[in-house]
Amino acid sequence: FDLLLNSLNLLKTDASPKRAARILEIKLLALSGVMPRLDRCVSCGAEMDIKNSPLRFSYKIGGIVCPKCTSQDATSRRILAGTVNFIDHIERASYDKAENIKVSKDVGEELEEIMSKFLTYQLETRIKSLDFLKAIT
């Protein structure tokens, strides 16, 4: 309830509706226990150097995968370090602090695509409200 209320209050401000939607999605994933693994390889557990390593994200396995494990999911895709950092910051920050975290256009666009596909994969169905949100933002 608090998450929804905070999200609706954020929409009353001049904040970007897309950013508000991404914050809601990330916080909801964290609360529901299906947050993607971003600090180490989701497959083998190897630590990842987010700043200096080429990163790949697997919808199927549920997080970033190291170069050795990318063969386990041929559909994994490159992900920007900025996107990983944004997700991590939003997950850890209180809602008041999360709403002040800015995001670049590239990270915002990638984040929207990744969240949509990750949610669709995890829920095993297309979420019609995501299409609606995309249409109005």
ZASE-192700 format. One record per residue (C-alpha): residue number from 0; x, y, z. Coordinates in Angstrom, 1 decimal. Layout:
BEGIN
[NUM, [X, Y, Z]],
...
REM end
This chain:
BEGIN
[0, [0.0, 0.0, 0.0]],
[1, [2.8, 2.4, 1.0]],
[2, [4.6, 1.7, -2.3]],
[3, [1.5, 2.5, -4.4]],
[4, [0.8, 5.6, -2.3]],
[5, [4.4, 6.9, -2.7]],
[6, [4.2, 6.2, -6.5]],
[7, [1.0, 8.1, -6.9]],
[8, [2.4, 11.0, -4.8]],
[9, [5.4, 11.0, -7.1]],
[10, [3.2, 11.3, -10.1]],
[11, [1.6, 14.4, -8.6]],
[12, [5.0, 16.2, -8.9]],
[13, [6.8, 17.2, -12.0]],
[14, [8.7, 13.9, -11.9]],
[15, [8.8, 11.8, -15.1]],
[16, [6.0, 9.2, -15.3]],
[17, [8.5, 6.8, -16.8]],
[18, [10.9, 7.2, -13.9]],
[19, [8.0, 6.8, -11.4]],
[20, [7.0, 3.6, -13.2]],
[21, [10.5, 2.2, -13.1]],
[22, [10.9, 3.0, -9.4]],
[23, [7.6, 1.2, -8.7]],
[24, [8.6, -1.8, -10.8]],
[25, [12.0, -2.1, -9.1]],
[26, [10.6, -1.7, -5.6]],
[27, [7.8, -4.2, -6.3]],
[28, [10.2, -6.8, -7.6]],
[29, [12.3, -6.4, -4.4]],
[30, [9.2, -6.7, -2.2]],
[31, [8.0, -9.8, -4.0]],
[32, [11.3, -11.5, -3.9]],
[33, [12.0, -11.8, -7.6]],
[34, [14.6, -9.1, -7.9]],
[35, [17.2, -9.9, -10.6]],
[36, [20.7, -10.7, -9.3]],
[37, [23.0, -7.9, -10.2]],
[38, [26.0, -8.1, -7.9]],
[39, [27.4, -11.4, -9.1]],
[40, [26.8, -13.9, -11.9]],
[41, [23.3, -15.4, -11.3]],
[42, [24.5, -18.7, -12.7]],
[43, [27.9, -19.5, -11.1]],
[44, [28.1, -16.8, -8.4]],
[45, [31.3, -15.2, -9.7]],
[46, [31.8, -11.6, -8.6]],
[47, [31.3, -9.1, -11.4]],
[48, [33.3, -5.9, -11.9]],
[49, [30.3, -3.8, -13.0]],
[50, [32.4, -0.8, -13.9]],
[51, [34.9, -2.7, -16.1]],
[52, [33.3, -5.9, -17.4]],
[53, [31.0, -6.3, -20.4]],
[54, [27.7, -7.1, -18.7]],
[55, [25.0, -9.4, -20.0]],
[56, [21.5, -9.7, -18.5]],
[57, [19.5, -12.9, -18.7]],
[58, [15.7, -12.7, -18.4]],
[59, [15.6, -16.5, -18.2]],
[60, [18.1, -17.0, -15.4]],
[61, [17.2, -13.8, -13.6]],
[62, [20.2, -11.4, -13.5]],
[63, [23.6, -10.6, -14.9]],
[64, [25.8, -13.5, -16.2]],
[65, [29.5, -13.7, -16.5]],
[66, [31.2, -14.3, -19.8]],
[67, [31.6, -18.1, -19.0]],
[68, [27.9, -18.5, -18.3]],
[69, [26.5, -16.6, -21.3]],
[70, [26.2, -19.9, -23.2]],
[71, [23.5, -21.0, -20.7]],
[72, [21.2, -18.3, -22.1]],
[73, [21.7, -17.4, -25.8]],
[74, [19.0, -14.7, -25.4]],
[75, [20.9, -12.8, -22.8]],
[76, [21.6, -9.2, -23.8]],
[77, [24.1, -6.5, -23.1]],
[78, [23.3, -4.2, -20.3]],
[79, [24.8, -0.8, -19.4]],
[80, [26.7, -0.5, -16.1]],
[81, [24.5, 2.6, -15.5]],
[82, [21.4, 0.6, -15.7]],
[83, [22.7, -2.0, -13.2]],
[84, [23.7, 0.9, -10.9]],
[85, [20.4, 2.6, -11.2]],
[86, [18.5, -0.6, -10.3]],
[87, [20.8, -1.3, -7.4]],
[88, [20.4, 2.3, -6.1]],
[89, [16.6, 2.3, -6.4]],
[90, [16.4, -1.1, -4.7]],
[91, [18.5, 0.0, -1.7]],
[92, [17.3, 3.6, -1.3]],
[93, [14.3, 4.7, 0.7]],
[94, [11.4, 5.8, -1.5]],
[95, [12.1, 9.5, -0.6]],
[96, [15.7, 9.2, -1.8]],
[97, [14.9, 7.0, -4.8]],
[98, [12.6, 9.6, -6.3]],
[99, [15.6, 12.0, -6.5]],
[100, [17.9, 9.6, -8.4]],
[101, [18.3, 10.9, -11.9]],
[102, [18.8, 8.6, -15.0]],
[103, [20.3, 9.3, -18.4]],
[104, [18.2, 8.8, -21.5]],
[105, [20.1, 5.7, -22.6]],
[106, [19.8, 4.1, -19.2]],
[107, [16.1, 5.0, -19.0]],
[108, [15.3, 3.5, -22.4]],
[109, [17.2, 0.3, -21.6]],
[110, [15.7, 0.1, -18.2]],
[111, [12.2, 0.3, -19.6]],
[112, [12.9, -2.5, -22.1]],
[113, [14.6, -4.7, -19.5]],
[114, [11.9, -4.3, -16.9]],
[115, [9.1, -5.0, -19.4]],
[116, [10.8, -8.1, -20.7]],
[117, [11.9, -9.4, -17.3]],
[118, [8.4, -8.9, -15.8]],
[119, [6.8, -10.6, -18.9]],
[120, [9.2, -13.6, -18.6]],
[121, [8.8, -13.9, -14.8]],
[122, [5.0, -13.7, -14.9]],
[123, [4.8, -15.9, -18.0]],
[124, [2.2, -13.4, -19.5]],
[125, [2.2, -10.0, -21.2]],
[126, [1.1, -7.3, -18.8]],
[127, [-1.5, -5.2, -20.5]],
[128, [-1.0, -2.3, -18.0]],
[129, [2.6, -2.0, -19.2]],
[130, [1.3, -1.3, -22.8]],
[131, [-1.1, 1.3, -21.3]],
[132, [1.7, 3.0, -19.4]],
[133, [3.9, 3.1, -22.5]],
[134, [1.1, 4.6, -24.5]],
[135, [0.5, 7.4, -22.1]],
[136, [4.1, 8.3, -21.2]],
REM end
